[in-house]
Amino acid sequence: MGKIQGIPKLLEYLEHKSYPMTEDQIIKLLSERTIPHARPYGDMILFDESYIDWWIAEQRKTDELVMD
């Protein structure tokens, strides 16, 4: 289980997983608490790769339902 530290690294990871997003979209998701993350201290934001992979899969399911 890997960790992703910070929004720039998360954006790279999402791009690699073919689920590109913008920094503004990520900030909105963080403020809404709809993307799995942790803030262990200060301004540090950590994302767990396995939770992000799960979240992407859930988003794709929702996207498919909306498209149908």
Backbone torsions as a table, in degrees:
resi	resn	phi	psi	omega
1	MET	NA	113.3	-179.4
2	GLY	-94.1	160.9	177.5
3	LYS	-113.2	144.9	175.9
4	ILE	-115.6	124.1	-177.2
5	GLN	-106.2	115.7	173.4
6	GLY	91.6	158.7	-178.2
7	ILE	-65.7	-43.2	179.7
8	PRO	-57.7	-41.2	178.7
9	LYS	-68.1	-36.9	177.4
10	LEU	-64.3	-41.7	178.6
11	LEU	-59.9	-41.8	176.7
12	GLU	-62.2	-44.7	-179.1
13	TYR	-62.5	-45.0	179.5
14	LEU	-63.3	-39.2	177.1
15	GLU	-61.9	-44.1	178.7
16	HIS	-61.9	-32.7	-180.0
17	LYS	-88.6	10.1	-179.5
18	SER	58.9	39.0	174.7
19	TYR	-135.7	64.1	-174.8
20	PRO	-66.8	144.0	177.0
21	MET	-142.1	167.6	176.4
22	THR	-99.2	164.3	177.1
23	GLU	-61.1	-39.7	178.8
24	ASP	-61.6	-39.8	178.2
25	GLN	-63.2	-42.3	179.8
26	ILE	-64.4	-44.6	179.9
27	ILE	-60.1	-41.1	178.1
28	LYS	-63.6	-44.2	179.0
29	LEU	-63.0	-38.1	177.5
30	LEU	-64.5	-43.7	-178.7
31	SER	-67.2	-31.1	177.6
32	GLU	-84.1	-8.6	-177.3
33	ARG	58.5	40.7	-179.5
34	THR	-107.0	0.8	174.8
35	ILE	-119.5	132.6	-177.2
36	PRO	-65.7	127.1	-179.6
37	HIS	-159.4	169.5	175.3
38	ALA	-136.8	148.4	174.8
39	ARG	-122.6	85.1	-174.3
40	PRO	-63.6	-33.7	175.7
41	TYR	-169.9	149.1	177.5
42	GLY	57.1	-138.2	-179.1
43	ASP	-90.7	2.1	-178.0
44	MET	-67.5	133.2	176.3
45	ILE	-122.3	127.3	177.9
46	LEU	-116.5	141.4	176.0
47	PHE	-123.6	135.0	177.7
48	ASP	-90.2	125.4	-176.3
49	GLU	-54.8	-43.2	-177.1
50	SER	-66.5	-37.7	177.1
51	TYR	-68.4	-37.9	177.9
52	ILE	-66.6	-40.8	176.9
53	ASP	-60.3	-42.7	177.1
54	TRP	-61.9	-45.6	-178.7
55	TRP	-60.8	-43.4	178.0
56	ILE	-59.6	-45.6	179.8
57	ALA	-59.6	-42.1	178.4
58	GLU	-65.0	-40.1	179.3
59	GLN	-65.1	-39.4	179.5
60	ARG	-66.1	-37.4	176.3
61	LYS	-61.4	-45.4	179.5
62	THR	-63.2	-42.8	178.4
63	ASP	-60.1	-40.7	179.5
64	GLU	-65.3	-40.3	179.1
65	LEU	-63.5	-39.9	-179.7
66	VAL	-67.4	-36.5	-178.0
67	MET	-72.0	-27.6	-177.0
68	ASP	-72.6	NA	NA
